[in-house]
Amino acid sequence: MLFDPAFFRQIKGFLNHHEGVALYRLARKASRKAPCLEIGSYCGKSAVYLGLGCQENNAVLFSIDHHGGSEEHQPGGAYFDPSVYNRELQQVDTFPHFRQTILKSGLKNTIVPIVCSSQVAVRQWKTPLGLVFIDGGHSYESAFADYTAWSKFILPGGYLLIHDIYQDPQQGGQAPFQIYQQALASGRYKALPMIESIGILLHQP
Ligand code: MG
């Protein structure tokens, strides 16, 4: 079932299989040293790829999302999906979909869901990380806050990954590309070749 593209196609999300396999490989490498963490779980697609890599080392993936959807997932937004809208709560709620994905993939002992905003999750965070994948809110404020809050926990030799980097504004929002450039300008990272829209930065030892 796993690594069958058909399994991943039925999970809602905005990550293609080629990008997902890259996440798997990076998580497999990074989780030898420390846990991995993603911001922006949505319905769990990237969590499965990352989690499969962590599972090989008996490590864990922390997957953070308030599950209320990003700006573009709200009613009227470009990526609103009525099937993840909870009418009773009158809000987007992707957590049931996320949980179903984790159970179907057999990764319940690998993936640790953290259901709150990433800024709440970081308040008491102390654990060094082998990999941080930033794929949460795509406004500049959200992306920059995630970068600032979480990148400091990445161990030397670990990875900072940023999804949805489009150098051409016609293709997509510029916030992920802006934080990618800021990370590079800090001098702490070496850019590795991008995989589609995933920027891959190695924290220099
Ligand atoms: Mg994304």
Residues whose N, C-alpha, C, O or C-beta is under 5 A from the ligand:
A	BS01	MG	F14 D135 H163 D164
